[in-house]
């Protein structure tokens, strides 16, 4: 399933970066288990940079999907420090100086304008989070897809890390405002096969008296488990984990009794 990709309405440098990546970053294709409902939330494994990059380039219609992106990378004053802490934290002391230079030169000046122009929704952990939810609800109501990579550093298994759970609040806010259910689709990004696999969704319909903490837990557990099931059902391949790691340290999708190494 593939729709035409257009960046004609973007600035020239965005179109240049896109076409450059299109040459060197081999295309991902989408596999789905059932027909997709537009205006839903797609939740996937980060797969280091492959999750955001593959969905930015090749996810359904790139003009009609919005990716939750950590707000710091959209802000020139915060981008370099964030990159050093999150992307290159585990680099050796012998190479970290190189990444420091990259972060405070190229990344600081190039990344923020690019992220702002590829249909992203900045996500912050302060009062600005209100704007994140507001933008998300607006785009969903316009039947735009929302893509979220909620993993954090706590390991779950060899396929996916545990999820931060409060992105589920989007569904409660959306239902309260529009009285419509929200579908969450599990999504497994597999760089080795150049594919994005989308599983069967779980719905939040709002017609429950269940404690919302329990709902968050239930939906996140379903998504984590379904992504794991998709990953393990595929032919054997090396899993690209959330944590930046060397290729030789990566586990196979069949190593079910192991978890990734953070060394």
C-alpha positions as CSV (number, residue, x, y, z in Angstrom):
1,X,0.0,0.0,0.0
2,X,1.6,3.2,-1.1
3,X,0.3,6.7,-1.9
4,X,2.0,9.3,-4.0
5,X,4.6,11.4,-2.0
6,X,4.7,15.1,-2.7
7,X,6.8,17.9,-1.1
8,X,6.1,20.5,-3.8
9,X,4.7,22.9,-1.2
10,X,7.8,22.7,1.0
11,X,10.8,25.1,1.0
12,X,13.5,24.3,-1.6
13,X,16.0,23.0,1.0
14,X,13.4,20.5,2.3
15,X,12.7,19.2,-1.2
16,X,16.5,18.9,-1.7
17,X,17.0,16.9,1.5
18,X,14.0,14.7,0.7
19,X,15.3,13.9,-2.8
20,X,18.8,13.3,-1.4
21,X,17.5,10.9,1.2
22,X,15.3,9.3,-1.5
23,X,18.5,8.4,-3.4
24,X,20.5,7.0,-0.5
25,X,17.8,5.8,2.0
26,X,16.2,2.7,0.3
27,X,12.4,2.8,0.3
28,X,10.3,1.2,3.0
29,X,7.0,-0.5,2.0
30,X,3.9,-0.9,4.2
31,X,2.2,-4.2,5.0
32,X,-1.2,-4.1,6.8
33,X,-3.5,-6.8,8.2
34,X,-6.7,-4.9,7.4
35,X,-7.9,-1.6,5.8
36,X,-6.6,1.4,7.6
37,X,-9.0,4.0,9.2
38,X,-7.7,7.5,8.5
39,X,-7.3,9.8,11.5
40,X,-5.9,7.1,13.7
41,X,-2.8,6.8,15.9
42,X,0.1,4.5,14.8
43,X,2.4,3.4,17.5
44,X,5.8,1.9,16.7
45,X,9.2,0.8,17.8
46,X,11.8,3.6,17.3
47,X,14.4,1.4,15.7
48,X,17.0,4.1,16.4
49,X,16.6,6.7,13.6
50,X,14.8,4.3,11.2
51,X,11.3,4.6,12.8
52,X,11.0,8.4,12.4
53,X,13.0,8.5,9.1
54,X,11.1,5.7,7.4
55,X,7.7,7.2,8.4
56,X,8.7,10.7,7.4
57,X,9.7,9.4,4.0
58,X,7.4,6.5,3.1
59,X,4.5,6.2,5.5
60,X,1.2,6.2,3.6
61,X,0.7,9.7,2.3
62,X,3.5,11.9,3.8
63,X,1.4,15.0,3.4
64,X,-1.3,13.5,5.6
65,X,0.6,12.1,8.5
66,X,2.0,14.0,11.5
67,X,4.8,12.5,13.6
68,X,5.2,13.2,17.3
69,X,8.8,14.6,17.6
70,X,10.6,15.5,20.8
71,X,10.3,19.3,21.0
72,X,14.0,20.0,21.7
73,X,15.0,18.9,18.2
74,X,12.7,21.5,16.8
75,X,14.3,24.3,18.9
76,X,17.8,25.6,17.9
77,X,18.7,26.5,21.5
78,X,18.0,23.0,22.8
79,X,18.8,20.7,19.8
80,X,22.5,20.2,20.4
81,X,22.3,19.3,24.1
82,X,19.4,16.9,23.4
83,X,21.3,15.2,20.6
84,X,24.3,14.6,22.9
85,X,22.2,13.3,25.7
86,X,19.8,11.1,23.7
87,X,21.5,10.1,20.5
88,X,25.2,9.9,21.5
89,X,25.2,9.3,25.2
90,X,26.9,6.0,25.0
91,X,29.7,7.0,22.6
92,X,33.2,6.4,23.9
93,X,35.2,9.2,25.3
94,X,37.6,8.9,22.3
95,X,34.8,9.7,19.8
96,X,32.4,11.9,21.8
97,X,34.3,15.0,20.9
98,X,33.5,14.4,17.3
99,X,29.7,14.0,18.0
100,X,29.9,17.2,20.2
101,X,31.1,19.1,17.2
102,X,28.5,17.6,14.9
103,X,25.7,18.4,17.5
104,X,26.8,22.0,18.0
105,X,27.3,22.8,14.3
106,X,25.4,20.7,11.7
107,X,22.7,19.3,13.9
108,X,21.9,22.6,15.8
109,X,21.5,24.5,12.6
110,X,20.1,22.0,10.2
111,X,17.8,19.7,12.2
112,X,15.3,22.3,13.7
113,X,14.2,23.8,10.3
114,X,13.9,20.3,8.8
115,X,11.8,18.9,11.6
116,X,9.5,21.9,11.5
117,X,8.8,21.4,7.8
118,X,8.1,17.6,7.6
119,X,4.7,17.5,9.3
120,X,5.8,17.0,12.9
121,X,4.1,17.8,16.2
122,X,6.6,18.9,18.8
123,X,6.3,17.1,22.2
124,X,7.5,18.7,25.4
125,X,7.4,17.7,29.1
126,X,6.3,21.1,30.4
127,X,3.3,23.4,29.9
128,X,3.8,23.3,26.2
129,X,2.4,19.8,26.1
130,X,-1.0,21.3,26.0
131,X,-0.2,22.6,22.5
132,X,0.9,19.1,21.5
133,X,-2.4,17.6,22.4
134,X,-4.3,20.5,20.8
135,X,-2.5,20.1,17.5
136,X,-2.9,16.3,17.6
137,X,-6.7,16.6,18.1
138,X,-7.0,19.1,15.3
139,X,-5.1,16.8,12.8
140,X,-7.0,13.7,13.8
141,X,-10.3,15.5,13.3
142,X,-9.1,16.4,9.8
143,X,-8.5,12.6,9.3
144,X,-4.7,13.0,9.3
145,X,-2.6,10.0,10.6
146,X,-0.7,10.5,13.8
147,X,2.6,8.5,14.3
148,X,4.1,8.1,17.8
149,X,7.3,6.3,19.0
150,X,6.8,6.2,22.8
151,X,9.7,3.9,23.8
152,X,12.0,4.8,26.6
153,X,15.1,3.3,28.1
154,X,13.5,0.5,30.2
155,X,13.8,-2.8,28.4
156,X,10.8,-5.0,27.8
157,X,12.2,-7.7,25.4
158,X,14.4,-8.1,22.3
159,X,11.8,-6.5,20.0
160,X,10.6,-3.3,21.8
161,X,11.3,-1.3,24.9
162,X,8.6,-0.2,27.4
163,X,6.3,2.6,26.4
164,X,5.7,6.0,28.1
165,X,2.0,5.8,28.6
166,X,0.6,9.3,28.6
167,X,0.2,9.5,24.8
168,X,-2.9,7.5,25.4
169,X,-4.5,10.6,26.9
170,X,-4.9,11.8,23.4
171,X,-7.8,9.4,23.0
172,X,-9.6,10.6,26.1
173,X,-9.3,14.2,25.1
174,X,-10.4,13.4,21.5
175,X,-13.5,11.5,22.6
176,X,-14.4,14.2,25.1
177,X,-14.2,16.9,22.4
178,X,-15.6,15.0,19.3
179,X,-17.4,12.0,20.8
180,X,-15.7,9.6,18.4
181,X,-13.6,6.5,19.2
182,X,-9.8,6.4,18.5
183,X,-7.9,3.5,17.0
184,X,-4.3,2.7,18.0
185,X,-2.5,0.6,15.5
186,X,0.7,-1.4,16.5
187,X,3.5,-0.9,14.0
188,X,6.8,-2.8,13.7
189,X,9.6,-1.0,11.8
190,X,12.0,-3.5,10.3
191,X,15.0,-1.9,8.6
192,X,16.5,-5.2,7.4
193,X,13.4,-6.0,5.3
194,X,12.8,-2.3,4.5
195,X,9.2,-2.7,5.7
196,X,6.7,-1.3,8.1
197,X,4.2,-3.8,9.4
198,X,0.9,-2.6,10.8
199,X,-1.2,-4.9,12.9
200,X,-4.7,-4.9,14.2
201,X,-5.8,-1.9,16.2
202,X,-7.2,-1.5,19.7
203,X,-9.9,1.1,20.2
204,X,-10.7,3.6,22.9
205,X,-14.4,4.3,22.7
206,X,-14.9,6.4,25.9
207,X,-17.9,4.3,27.0
208,X,-16.3,2.8,30.1
209,X,-16.2,3.5,33.8
210,X,-12.8,1.9,34.1
211,X,-10.1,3.9,35.8
212,X,-8.0,5.7,33.1
213,X,-4.7,4.6,34.6
214,X,-5.9,1.0,33.9
215,X,-6.9,2.0,30.4
216,X,-3.5,3.4,29.7
217,X,-1.9,0.2,30.9
218,X,-4.2,-2.0,28.9
219,X,-3.7,-0.2,25.6
220,X,0.1,0.1,26.0
221,X,0.4,-3.5,27.0
222,X,-1.6,-4.5,23.9
223,X,0.5,-2.4,21.6
224,X,3.8,-3.6,23.1
225,X,2.7,-7.2,22.9
226,X,1.4,-6.9,19.3
227,X,4.6,-5.2,18.1
228,X,6.5,-8.0,19.8
229,X,4.3,-10.6,18.1
230,X,4.7,-9.1,14.7
231,X,8.5,-8.9,15.1
232,X,8.8,-12.5,16.2
233,X,6.5,-13.8,13.5
234,X,8.8,-12.6,10.7
235,X,11.7,-14.5,9.2
236,X,14.9,-14.3,11.3
237,X,16.6,-10.9,11.2
238,X,18.6,-8.5,13.4
239,X,16.4,-6.2,15.5
240,X,17.5,-2.5,15.5
241,X,16.8,-1.5,19.1
242,X,15.8,1.8,20.7
243,X,19.2,2.2,22.3
244,X,22.0,3.1,20.0
245,X,24.2,0.0,19.7
246,X,26.8,-1.7,17.5
247,X,25.5,-4.0,14.9
248,X,27.3,-7.0,16.4
249,X,25.5,-6.5,19.7
250,X,22.0,-6.6,18.2
251,X,19.8,-9.6,18.9
252,X,17.8,-11.7,16.5
253,X,14.0,-11.5,16.6
254,X,14.1,-15.2,17.6
255,X,16.2,-14.5,20.8
256,X,13.0,-14.6,22.9
257,X,14.8,-15.1,26.3
258,X,17.1,-12.2,26.0
259,X,17.0,-8.4,26.1
260,X,19.2,-5.9,24.3
261,X,22.5,-4.8,25.7
262,X,22.9,-1.1,26.5
263,X,26.7,-1.4,26.6
